Amino acid sequence: MASCELCGRDVDSLKKVKIERATLKACDSCGKMGEEVATESKKKQKKKKSTTRRTKKDVLVNGYGEKLKEAREGQQLSIEEVADDLNEKESLIAKIEKEDLKPDKSLAEKLAKKFDITLYTNPEVADYDTGDSVDNRKATMEDVADIG
């Protein structure tokens, strides 16, 4: 048995409905409060294809933070403006520029598109940081909390 996501009642069948811009699996009585959403079978659904041809082997380019900072400053934008435009936090952009944080591929794609730069590259084609000089220890309590 499945539970209605709106009222919590256990029912044999649920239908997908849109209520107040939220898509929920609801029982028949709750489903009347919204519009039924047509669902495709899993076989008919197609995966979205990425517009960039990036493989899992791609790596961050050396100096990605400096590259991003130079591109941002070249367009005379503040970190705040970039963060607002990309709908990201200012601290995230600042940490990436300082190379304290590696951007995930989706954020790197947004930054690359905005500034027309390359942040991830194929290691067979370009020079990149292997990360050998990086301390790969896991964080300890002392790293994240002020103990003492």
N, C-alpha and C positions, 0 to 999 in steps of 0.2 A: 504494500500500500504506500501511496505517496501523500505527502502533506501539502496542503495549500500554503503558499508563501504569504498569503494575506491574512487568513483567519487561523491557520494552523490545523484545520480539520483534516483527519485522515480520510482520503477518498480513493476510489479505484482508478479514476482517470483525472488528469489535469489538462487544462488548455493554456496556451501561451497568450496572455493578454497585455495590452499596453494601457497602464493607468497612470495619469499625471507624468508622462514621459518616462516611466519606469516599466520595463518588460518583466513580467512575473508569471510564474506557473500557478494558476488559480483554479479553484473548484468552479463548478457551473454557477453557483449562486454569487460568488465573488466576481466571476468573469463578466457578469452583467454590468459591473461598474466601469468597464473599460471596453476597448476595441480589441477584438481577436486578431492576433498576429499570425499570418500565414507562415508555416514552417516548411522548409525544404527537407527532403530526406538527406541523410548524411552522404549517400552516394552522389547526389546531385550537387552538393556544395563543392565549390572549387576553392582551392587555396589561393590567397592573394599572392601574386608574384612580386618579388622585390624589384624595384626599378634599377637598383644597382647590382652589379654582379660581384657580390662579395662572398667569399667562401669562409668557412670556419677557421681557415688557416691564416686569415688576415691579421696583422698586428698593428699596434700603434706606431706611428713614425717617431723617430727621435726628435726631441724638442717640440712635441705637440703643443705643450702649454705656451711656449714662446711664439710658436707659429700662430696660435689662436689670438694671443694678446696683440701681436703685430697687425693681424688682419682687423681686429676690432678697433685698435687705435688708428689704423689707416682709414677707416670709415668714420672716424671721430665719434665713436659711440662709447658710452659708459657701460660698465658691467650691468648696472641697473636697467638700462635700455635694452640690452641684449637679453637679459633674463625675462623682462616683460614681454618682449617680442616672441621669445621661444616658449613662454609659459613655464619657466623654470625658476628655481630660487637663485638669488644673487650669489649666495655662498657656494652653491654648486659650480657656477661659472668661475668664480674666483679660485676655488680649489683646483679646478681643471687647469686654469692658467698657471698656477703655481706647481702643477704636476703632483699635487698631493692626492689627487683622485684621477683615476682613468675613466673617461666617459664610456658608457655602454654604447653599443653600436647604433642604437636608435638616436641617442643624443648626438653622437658624432656625425651621423648623417644630417641632422638638422643644422649643426654648426657648419659642416662642410658645404651644405647647400647655401646657407646664408652668406658665408664669406668666400665661397668658391676656393676652398682649400681642401687638401687631402689629409685626413687624420689617421685612417686605417689604410694599410697597403699590403700587398702580397710580399712575404719575406723573401721570395725567390727573385724579386725584381728590384727591391730597394734595401738600403741600409736601415736597420731597425735595432731597437734595444731588446736584447734577449732576456733582460731582467736578472742576469746572473749577479749583478751588483746589488740587487734589491734584497732586503732582509725579508725572507718568506715565512717568518714565524707567525703563529696565530697571535691575536691580541690577548693580553692578559688583563686581569682586573686592574693592575697598576697602570696599564696603558690608557685605560678609559676612565678611571676614577682617581680622585685625589685621595690617596691613602697616607695617613700619617698624622 
